[in-house]
Amino acid sequence: MVELIIGTYGLICWLVFKKFRLIAVNAYTVCTAIMIGIAMLGVLGILLLKYQPASSDGRLYTVTTPIVPQVSGQVIAVPVAANVPLREGDVLFQIDPAPYEYEVNRLEAKLASANTSLSQLEKRLTAAQAATAQAKADVAASESAYDRQAQQQRDQAAAGVEQISSQLSLARKDYVRYKELVEKGTIPRQKFEQVAEQVERLEAQLRQSQSALAQAEEAITGGGASLQAARERLRQAEAQEEEIRVELESQSGGVNPDVQQVVAELGLARWRLEETTVRAPADGYVTQLALRPGQMTSTLPLAPVMVFVHGEQPTLVATFPQNVIVDLKPGLEAEVAFKAYPGRIYKATVSHLLPTTAEGQFTTSGQLRTQTAASAPGRIPVVFEYGAEIADLNLPGGAQATAAIYTEHVHVLAIIRKIILRIKSWENYLFLP
């Protein structure tokens, strides 16, 4: 395009100076024409690069997933073929499941044994609960039988205390009255002594009755020998039941610890067994397939066994210098020329600018940061949206393209940029290194 502009300007100068002789040819006019041409060419180039930028490093990018198996082992089957479309969940390859099946069988047997022990423990607890219930019933029966006898004895003792207390009260009144009469000489002293002896006798009887009442009440509280034996049997049954319950219910999350551990190990073993069949993570295809039956796989993430290409539409990205990105924004018109299709131009639209670059990345490490090297390019990636016209080309990931963006500033220069882009597309017919 530069050559075309220079040729056009040269043609104009030839017409002016040579053909029509509108301006005299001398050193001054020739130098002036040359300076004007250089200035026009420089201004035009600056405006073109600034407001109608283009990039020759556009490229289609596809998302890939390195396939690393979750378990190691020998590959026994690879049913997929390279570059053949797959659906999510299709089998990519199969690892020998025998070692993992053996582990699952071992843990299932261990779990069955643990469940048997747990079942026996539950039966022991049921028996202990029944023994405790029987002991409680025996205690209740002993207490009922003993309470009737002890209650009768206590009632008799209480009645005797009440009767003697009434007699003692009357005797004490007689004692006071007779004492006054003796002091006055109204009655003989012998009569007074008889009353005093009666008071002492009644007081002794009251103490005996009160002691009998206390013993009866204590017997009701403590119980007899048979009742004590029944209570002792109940304590033993409750202690045995609690011991079995603690052994059974010493658990975590509602499961006996031994059973829980075996269940967890069995779950992990079953997951590993399932992971011996590696499946497609999404719709897509496997490319550059080199895995074969008999090869060994490992779980190291640095050693993927195949690369899975997602069946998503490739992303078109081109990088631009930082002095033009201020005028770039989503929605701007763009055109793309692919090397794979010389002489053809395709429409696209600016989607967005990537918010950061490798030069702007700041990661954690054990070293201090240094300034960015002066030679670092620092170009900003721009992502483009495109339609079915480009999608139907089925270009492979990595297909190279030249992309031009047309801004609203000095839009008249977009014509020049379009001409340059088309010339660039025609140049793709030349298979130059």
C-alpha positions in Angstrom: 0.0 0.0 0.0 2.9 2.3 0.7 4.1 1.7 -2.8 0.6 2.5 -4.2 0.5 5.8 -2.3 4.0 6.8 -3.4 3.1 5.8 -7.0 -0.1 7.9 -6.9 1.7 10.9 -5.6 4.5 10.4 -8.2 1.8 10.3 -10.9 0.4 13.5 -9.7 3.8 15.2 -9.6 4.5 13.9 -13.2 1.3 15.4 -14.4 1.9 18.7 -12.7 5.6 19.1 -13.5 6.0 17.2 -16.7 2.8 16.6 -18.6 0.9 19.9 -18.1 3.9 21.9 -16.8 1.7 23.7 -14.3 4.8 24.4 -12.1 8.3 25.1 -13.2 10.8 22.4 -12.5 13.7 23.6 -10.4 15.6 22.6 -7.3 13.1 24.5 -5.0 9.9 23.0 -6.5 11.3 19.5 -6.6 12.5 19.6 -3.0 9.2 21.1 -1.9 7.3 18.3 -3.7 9.5 15.7 -2.1 9.1 17.2 1.4 5.3 17.5 1.0 5.1 13.9 -0.1 7.2 12.7 2.8 5.1 14.7 5.2 1.8 13.5 3.7 3.0 10.0 3.8 4.2 10.3 7.5 0.9 11.9 8.7 -1.1 9.4 6.8 0.8 6.5 8.2 0.5 7.8 11.8 -3.2 8.4 11.6 -3.7 5.1 9.9 -1.8 3.2 12.6 -3.5 5.1 15.4 -7.2 5.2 14.4 -7.5 2.3 11.9 -5.1 -0.2 13.5 -4.3 -3.7 12.2 -2.5 -6.7 13.6 -0.9 -9.6 11.7 -0.7 -12.0 14.6 -4.4 -12.8 14.9 -5.0 -16.5 15.7 -7.8 -18.9 16.5 -7.5 -20.4 20.0 -9.2 -23.5 21.2 -9.7 -24.7 24.8 -7.9 -28.0 25.6 -7.9 -30.2 28.7 -4.9 -32.4 29.5 -6.3 -35.8 30.4 -4.5 -37.1 33.5 -6.1 -40.3 35.0 -7.0 -40.3 38.7 -5.6 -43.8 39.2 -2.5 -45.5 37.8 -2.3 -48.8 36.0 -1.9 -50.5 32.7 -4.1 -49.4 29.7 -6.2 -52.2 28.4 -8.4 -50.4 25.8 -8.4 -47.2 23.9 -11.8 -47.1 22.0 -11.5 -43.6 20.6 -9.9 -42.4 17.4 -8.0 -39.1 16.9 -10.1 -36.1 15.7 -13.4 -38.0 15.8 -16.2 -36.0 17.6 -17.1 -37.3 21.0 -20.0 -36.7 23.4 -19.6 -35.9 27.1 -19.2 -39.1 29.0 -17.8 -41.2 26.1 -15.1 -43.6 27.1 -11.6 -42.3 26.2 -9.6 -45.3 27.6 -9.8 -48.1 30.1 -7.2 -48.9 32.8 -7.0 -52.5 34.1 -9.6 -52.6 36.9 -8.5 -55.9 38.5 -6.4 -54.5 41.3 -9.2 -52.1 42.3 -11.9 -54.7 42.1 -9.8 -56.9 44.5 -9.6 -54.0 46.9 -13.3 -53.3 46.7 -14.1 -57.0 47.4 -11.7 -57.0 50.4 -13.3 -53.9 51.9 -16.8 -55.2 51.3 -15.9 -58.4 53.3 -14.4 -56.3 56.0 -17.5 -54.2 56.2 -19.7 -57.3 56.4 -17.5 -58.5 59.3 -17.8 -55.1 61.0 -21.6 -55.1 60.6 -21.8 -58.6 62.1 -19.9 -57.5 65.2 -22.1 -54.5 65.4 -25.2 -56.6 65.1 -24.0 -58.9 67.9 -23.4 -55.9 70.0 -26.9 -54.6 69.3 -28.3 -58.0 70.4 -26.3 -57.8 73.6 -27.7 -54.4 74.3 -31.3 -55.6 73.7 -30.7 -58.5 76.2 -29.2 -56.1 78.7 -32.2 -53.7 78.3 -34.5 -56.7 78.9 -32.6 -57.7 82.0 -32.8 -54.1 83.3 -36.5 -54.0 82.7 -37.0 -57.3 84.6 -34.9 -56.0 87.5 -37.0 -52.8 87.7 -40.1 -55.0 87.8 -38.6 -57.1 90.6 -37.8 -54.0 92.6 -41.3 -52.6 92.0 -42.8 -55.9 93.2 -40.5 -56.1 96.3 -41.2 -52.5 97.1 -45.0 -53.1 96.9 -44.9 -56.2 99.1 -42.6 -54.6 101.6 -44.4 -51.3 101.7 -47.7 -52.9 102.8 -46.1 -54.6 105.8 -44.0 -51.6 106.8 -46.9 -49.3 106.4 -49.0 -51.4 108.8 -46.2 -51.4 111.3 -45.8 -47.7 111.0 -49.5 -47.1 111.4 -49.6 -49.2 114.5 -46.6 -47.4 116.0 -48.1 -44.0 115.1 -51.4 -45.0 116.8 -49.6 -46.1 119.9 -47.7 -42.8 120.1 -50.9 -40.9 119.7 -52.7 -42.9 122.4 -49.8 -42.7 124.9 -49.3 -39.0 124.2 -53.0 -38.4 125.1 -52.7 -40.4 128.3 -49.5 -38.6 129.2 -51.1 -35.2 128.7 -53.9 -36.1 131.1 -51.4 -37.6 133.6 -49.3 -34.4 133.6 -52.4 -32.3 134.2 -53.2 -34.6 137.2 -49.6 -34.2 138.4 -49.8 -30.4 138.5 -53.2 -30.5 140.2 -52.2 -33.1 142.8 -49.0 -31.3 143.5 -50.9 -28.1 144.5 -53.3 -30.2 146.7 -50.3 -31.9 148.5 -48.7 -28.5 149.2 -52.0 -27.4 150.7 -52.4 -30.6 152.6 -55.7 -31.5 151.1 -54.7 -35.0 149.9 -52.1 -37.5 151.2 -48.6 -37.5 149.7 -48.9 -41.1 148.7 -51.7 -40.3 146.2 -49.4 -37.6 144.6 -46.5 -40.1 144.3 -48.8 -42.6 142.5 -49.6 -39.9 139.9 -45.9 -39.0 139.5 -45.0 -42.7 138.9 -47.8 -42.9 136.3 -46.3 -39.9 134.5 -42.9 -41.4 134.4 -44.3 -44.7 133.1 -46.2 -43.0 130.4 -43.2 -41.0 129.3 -41.1 -44.2 129.1 -43.9 -45.8 127.0 -44.0 -42.8 124.7 -40.3 -42.9 124.1 -40.6 -46.6 123.2 -43.5 -45.9 120.8 -41.6 -43.1 119.2 -38.6 -45.3 118.7 -40.8 -48.0 117.1 -42.4 -45.4 114.8 -38.9 -44.1 113.7 -37.8 -47.7 113.0 -40.9 -48.3 111.0 -40.3 -45.2 108.9 -36.6 -46.1 108.4 -37.6 -49.6 107.3 -40.0 -48.0 104.7 -37.2 -45.8 103.4 -34.4 -48.4 103.4 -36.4 -51.6 102.6 -35.8 -55.1 103.7 -33.2 -57.7 102.7 -35.2 -58.9 99.6 -35.8 -55.4 98.5 -32.1 -54.5 98.9 -31.2 -57.6 96.9 -33.6 -56.6 94.1 -32.2 -53.1 94.0 -28.6 -54.5 93.8 -29.6 -56.6 90.9 -31.1 -53.5 89.2 -27.9 -51.5 89.7 -25.8 -54.4 88.2 -28.2 -54.7 85.2 -28.1 -50.9 84.6 -24.3 -50.9 84.8 -24.0 -53.7 82.3 -26.5 -52.0 79.9 -24.6 -48.7 80.1 -21.3 -50.4 79.4 -22.7 -52.1 76.2 -24.4 -48.8 75.2 -21.2 -46.9 75.5 -19.4 -49.5 73.4 -22.1 -49.4 70.8 -22.7 -45.6 70.8 -19.1 -44.5 70.9 -19.6 -43.3 67.4 -19.0 -40.4 65.1 -21.8 -39.0 62.9 -24.2 -41.7 64.0 -21.9 -44.5 62.8 -19.7 -46.8 64.8 -16.0 -45.6 64.2 -14.9 -49.0 62.9 -17.8 -49.2 60.5 -17.4 -45.6 59.5 -13.7 -46.1 58.7 -14.5 -49.2 56.6 -17.3 -47.4 54.8 -15.0 -44.5 53.9 -12.3 -46.8 52.7 -14.8 -48.7 50.6 -16.2 -45.5 49.1 -12.7 -44.5 48.1 -12.0 -47.9 46.6 -15.2 -47.8 44.6 -14.4 -44.3 43.3 -10.9 -45.5 42.2 -12.5 -48.5 40.5 -14.9 -46.2 38.6 -12.0 -43.9 37.7 -10.3 -46.8 35.8 -12.7 -45.9 33.0 -11.7 -42.4 31.8 -14.4 -40.5 30.0 -14.7 -37.3 27.9 -15.1 -34.3 30.2 -17.3 -32.5 27.5 -18.2 -32.6 23.9 -15.1 -32.4 21.7 -12.4 -34.7 20.3 -9.0 -36.1 21.1 -6.2 -35.0 18.9 -2.7 -36.3 18.3 -3.6 -39.6 20.0 -0.5 -41.7 21.0 -1.9 -43.8 23.8 -2.0 -47.5 23.2 -3.1 -50.6 25.2 -0.2 -52.0 27.3 1.2 -48.6 28.2 1.3 -47.5 31.8 -0.4 -44.4 33.1 0.4 -42.4 36.2 -1.5 -39.7 38.2 1.2 -37.1 37.8 -0.3 -33.9 36.4 2.9 -33.2 34.5 2.4 -36.3 32.4 -1.0 -36.2 30.6 -1.7 -39.2 28.4 -3.8 -37.3 25.8 -5.1 -33.8 25.0 -8.9 -33.3 24.8 -10.0 -30.4 22.6 -13.4 -29.0 23.6 -16.0 -28.7 20.9 -16.5 -25.0 21.6 -16.2 -22.3 18.9 -12.6 -21.2 18.7 -11.8 -17.8 20.0 -10.3 -15.2 17.6 -7.6 -13.1 19.3 -5.2 -10.6 17.9 -2.7 -8.4 19.8 -2.3 -4.6 19.3 0.2 -2.1 20.6 -0.7 -0.2 23.7 -0.8 3.2 22.0 -4.0 2.3 20.1 -6.0 0.5 22.7 -7.5 3.7 24.1 -9.7 4.1 21.0 -10.7 0.4 21.0 -14.0 -0.6 22.5 -16.5 -3.5 22.2 -18.8 -3.3 19.2 -16.3 -1.8 16.7 -16.3 -3.1 13.2 -13.4 -5.3 12.2 -12.3 -7.4 9.2 -10.2 -10.5 9.2 -8.1 -12.1 6.5 -6.9 -15.7 7.1 -3.8 -17.1 5.5 -5.7 -20.3 4.8 -8.1 -18.4 2.5 -6.2 -15.9 0.4 -8.0 -13.1 -1.3 -11.1 -13.4 1.0 -12.1 -10.9 3.8 -14.5 -11.8 6.7 -16.5 -9.6 9.0 -16.0 -9.6 12.7 -16.7 -7.4 15.8 -14.6 -6.4 18.7 -15.8 -8.3 21.8 -13.5 -7.1 24.5 -9.9 -6.4 25.5 -8.3 -8.9 27.9 -7.9 -7.1 31.3 -4.3 -8.3 31.9 -1.3 -9.7 30.1 1.6 -11.9 31.1 3.8 -8.8 31.6 1.3 -7.5 34.1 1.0 -10.7 36.1 2.2 -10.7 39.7 2.5 -14.1 41.3 3.8 -15.2 44.7 7.3 -16.5 44.8 10.4 -16.4 47.0 12.2 -13.8 44.9 11.9 -10.0 44.8 10.3 -8.4 41.8 12.4 -6.7 39.0 11.3 -4.2 36.5 9.9 -5.3 33.1 12.6 -5.6 30.5 12.6 -2.6 28.0 12.4 -5.1 25.1 9.2 -6.6 26.4 6.5 -6.1 23.7 3.5 -5.6 26.1 0.9 -6.0 23.4 -2.7 -6.1 24.5 -4.9 -9.1 23.3 -8.2 -8.2 21.7 -11.0 -10.8 21.4 -13.3 -10.7 18.4 -16.8 -12.0 17.9 -17.6 -13.6 14.5 -20.5 -15.3 12.9 -21.3 -18.4 10.9 -19.3 -17.1 7.9 -16.0 -17.8 9.8 -17.3 -20.6 11.9 -18.3 -22.6 8.8 -14.7 -22.5 7.6 -13.8 -25.1 10.3 -10.4 -23.7 10.6 -8.1 -25.6 13.1 -6.9 -24.0 16.3 -3.9 -21.9 15.7 -5.0 -20.7 12.2 -3.2 -17.3 11.6 -5.0 -14.2 10.5 -4.6 -10.5 9.9 -7.2 -8.4 11.7 -8.1 -4.7 11.2 -10.3 -2.6 13.4 -12.1 0.5 12.2 -12.7 3.2 14.7 -15.0 6.3 14.4 -12.0 8.6 14.4 -10.8 9.8 11.0 -13.1 7.2 9.6 -12.2 8.2 6.0 -8.9 6.4 6.5 -10.9 3.1 6.9 -11.0 2.9 3.1 -7.2 2.9 2.9 -7.0 0.3 5.7 -9.5 -1.9 3.8 -7.4 -1.6 0.6 -4.3 -2.5 2.5 -6.0 -5.5 4.2 -7.2 -6.8 0.8 -3.7 -6.4 -0.7 -2.4 -8.3 2.4 -5.0 -11.1 1.7 -3.9 -11.3 -1.9 -0.3 -11.7 -0.8 -1.3 -14.9 1.0 -1.3 -16.5 -2.4 2.5 -16.3 -2.3 3.8 -19.2 -0.3 6.7 -17.3 1.2 8.6 -18.6 4.2 
